[in-house]
């Protein structure tokens, strides 16, 4: 990973490179006996390379290693995973993240910022259409009605 980061930085510059890390290591049968040590090391190395940001995939469920990673990195940390508007706002307000990213929630609600602005209801996502061929699940979610936006 670090060799690839170095190669990408050599082409694009560190300020245009970010890294997405699955801090939970809970997908695709991946695990680690000491994720805080592993990702702490990775974060320190990425910080030394002065890349633009790290996106950390970790929910707010305990135990959390995002604070360890954020501190070790020393740069912009973007939280991502199972966040609600409220939990995202809490992470940023509490200093646990510089920014947040929404994946599935944004797919199901391409107008997510407008919905958040007026506290409009959110569409549920359909994970059966993720990574599928065609537009279904990516372009067919209903937009907020005009009366909801007002």
C-alpha positions as CSV (number, residue, x, y, z in Angstrom):
1,X,0.0,0.0,0.0
2,X,2.8,2.4,0.9
3,X,4.7,1.7,-2.3
4,X,1.5,2.4,-4.3
5,X,1.0,5.6,-2.3
6,X,4.5,6.7,-3.1
7,X,4.0,5.9,-6.8
8,X,0.8,7.9,-7.0
9,X,2.2,10.8,-5.0
10,X,5.2,10.9,-7.5
11,X,2.7,11.4,-10.3
12,X,-0.1,13.6,-8.8
13,X,1.5,15.2,-5.7
14,X,0.7,14.4,-2.1
15,X,-1.9,17.1,-1.9
16,X,-4.0,15.3,-4.5
17,X,-3.9,11.8,-2.9
18,X,-6.1,10.4,-0.3
19,X,-6.5,6.9,1.2
20,X,-9.6,5.0,2.2
21,X,-9.0,2.6,5.1
22,X,-11.5,0.0,6.4
23,X,-10.6,0.5,10.1
24,X,-13.1,-2.2,11.2
25,X,-11.6,-4.8,8.9
26,X,-15.0,-6.4,9.0
27,X,-15.6,-7.1,5.3
28,X,-14.5,-9.7,2.9
29,X,-13.3,-12.0,5.6
30,X,-10.5,-9.6,6.5
31,X,-9.4,-9.4,10.1
32,X,-6.4,-8.2,12.2
33,X,-5.3,-9.2,15.7
34,X,-4.3,-5.6,16.5
35,X,-6.0,-3.1,14.2
36,X,-5.1,-0.1,16.3
37,X,-1.4,-0.9,15.9
38,X,-1.7,-1.8,12.3
39,X,-3.7,1.2,11.2
40,X,-1.7,3.5,13.6
41,X,1.4,2.5,11.7
42,X,-0.2,3.0,8.4
43,X,-1.6,6.4,9.5
44,X,1.9,7.6,10.7
45,X,3.4,6.5,7.4
46,X,0.7,8.2,5.3
47,X,1.1,11.3,7.5
48,X,4.9,11.3,6.8
49,X,4.0,11.4,3.1
50,X,1.7,14.4,3.7
51,X,-1.2,13.0,1.7
52,X,-4.3,15.1,1.5
53,X,-6.6,13.0,3.7
54,X,-7.6,9.6,5.1
55,X,-11.1,8.4,4.9
56,X,-11.7,6.0,7.8
57,X,-14.5,3.5,7.4
58,X,-15.6,2.9,11.0
59,X,-19.0,3.4,12.6
60,X,-19.4,5.0,16.0
61,X,-19.8,1.6,17.6
62,X,-17.1,0.7,20.2
63,X,-14.4,-0.2,20.2
64,X,-13.2,2.7,17.9
65,X,-9.7,3.1,16.5
66,X,-10.5,6.2,14.4
67,X,-9.2,8.6,17.1
68,X,-5.9,6.7,17.2
69,X,-5.6,6.8,13.4
70,X,-6.6,10.5,13.2
71,X,-4.0,11.4,15.8
72,X,-1.2,9.3,14.2
73,X,-2.0,10.7,10.8
74,X,-2.0,14.4,11.8
75,X,-3.9,15.5,8.7
76,X,-7.5,15.7,7.5
77,X,-9.5,12.7,8.7
78,X,-12.9,12.0,7.0
79,X,-15.2,9.6,8.9
80,X,-17.4,7.2,6.9
81,X,-19.6,4.3,7.8
82,X,-23.2,3.9,8.9
83,X,-23.4,7.6,9.9
84,X,-26.7,9.5,10.3
85,X,-26.9,13.2,10.1
86,X,-26.8,13.4,13.9
87,X,-23.8,11.1,14.4
88,X,-21.9,12.9,11.6
89,X,-22.5,16.3,13.2
90,X,-21.4,14.9,16.5
91,X,-18.2,13.5,15.1
92,X,-17.2,16.8,13.5
93,X,-18.4,18.9,16.5
94,X,-16.5,16.7,18.9
95,X,-13.3,16.9,16.9
96,X,-13.3,13.2,16.0
97,X,-13.4,14.0,12.3
98,X,-12.7,17.0,10.0
99,X,-15.4,15.9,7.6
100,X,-17.8,13.0,7.0
101,X,-18.7,11.0,3.9
102,X,-22.0,9.3,3.2
103,X,-21.9,6.3,0.8
104,X,-25.1,4.3,0.7
105,X,-27.2,7.2,2.1
106,X,-26.0,9.4,-0.8
107,X,-26.7,6.8,-3.4
108,X,-30.3,6.5,-2.2
109,X,-30.6,10.3,-1.7
110,X,-28.7,12.1,-4.4
111,X,-30.2,15.3,-3.0
112,X,-29.0,14.5,0.5
113,X,-27.7,18.0,1.4
114,X,-31.1,19.5,0.4
115,X,-32.9,16.8,2.5
116,X,-30.7,17.5,5.5
117,X,-31.2,21.2,5.1
118,X,-35.0,20.9,5.5
119,X,-35.1,17.7,7.6
120,X,-36.9,15.9,4.8
121,X,-37.5,12.1,5.0
122,X,-34.7,9.9,3.5
123,X,-35.1,7.2,0.9
124,X,-33.9,3.7,2.0
125,X,-31.2,2.2,-0.2
126,X,-31.6,-1.0,-2.1
127,X,-28.4,-3.0,-1.6
128,X,-29.5,-5.6,-4.1
129,X,-28.8,-3.0,-6.9
130,X,-25.3,-2.1,-5.7
131,X,-22.6,-3.1,-8.1
132,X,-25.2,-4.2,-10.6
133,X,-25.3,-3.5,-14.3
134,X,-27.4,-0.6,-15.5
135,X,-28.9,2.4,-13.9
136,X,-31.3,0.8,-11.5
137,X,-30.4,1.7,-7.9
138,X,-28.3,4.6,-9.0
139,X,-30.6,6.9,-11.0
140,X,-34.1,5.8,-10.0
141,X,-34.4,7.0,-6.4
142,X,-37.1,9.6,-6.0
143,X,-36.0,13.2,-5.5
144,X,-37.5,15.3,-2.8
145,X,-40.9,16.7,-3.6
146,X,-41.0,20.5,-4.1
147,X,-43.3,20.9,-1.1
148,X,-40.7,19.1,1.1
149,X,-38.0,21.4,-0.1
150,X,-39.9,24.6,0.8
